[in-house]
Amino acid sequence: MKMEQSARYVVRRKERTSIVNSIVDNSMKYLLLLCALLTVFIVASIIVYVSKNGINVFKEITVEGFFTSDYWSPDEGEFGILAFWRGTLILTLLAITIGGALGVLCAIYMSKFAPKKIREVMKFAIDIFVGIPSVVYGFIGLTVIVPLIREVFPDSTGFGFLPAAIILSIMILPTVISISEASISSVDKSYEEASYALGATKVQTVFSVVLPSALPGIITAIILAMARALGETMAVQMVIGNTPQVVNSLLEPTITLTTGIVMDMGSCEFGSTWSNALFMMATVLLMVSILLILIIRLIQRRQVS
């Protein structure tokens, strides 16, 4: 009798435990689903809110005039953002050209040439890079790079694309280096061994075999760095000059979409044409960021396949 009662007790206890575990599992599943849906809702709400307010600007301004005019004067009711998006595009390309090339070369050295101790020091430095606030980069640019440019080019103010590109290229280095280094290190070692067996040197192997195999990851790093460069505000604002004008020199003050939004958002009334113009500028940035993310997804899918 005692054995039967003990067995029944064990069975009932297992059943209760199974029921509790099932409830906990289902609860966690629905909680995680709720968190995922909440995240999607927040992102969608931001996109809808910003774009909805931005589209209202076209009730007062034509689409062509808004994007192709270089005259920005809210007091006169003129809202042409050619200088803004052109400045953003040029600055991003300059930063990617400098920071992308330097970052990939650093990643190659870390992954294939650097001794272990130097590699660890470089990884530590990259971690520090990530943690430095953007305002610190901007302050260094304002107090070091801008005066230096002014000394080298006495006719310039020191502000413009050049100091902004230098600062921005430094800021995107951690993104390019870390992702590129991981991609290069993940290349199958058998590729290198086969290259060495054919008589190739280490440099030839790295640039002819390893880099092409790691190219999808490197492209992903470059695109993510572009997204970072597009959205950077504070550091750029401190060194670019913040003048809404189309320039043809790296040493003339100009402006970008992000800095333009920051400079004007405290001066306009919500719901006004000025405010809606800033919302449309933010919408442009959002659409470009989404496009870059979609490109990354496409590259990743092709890499997997």
Disulfide bonds with the S-S distance in Angstrom:
none
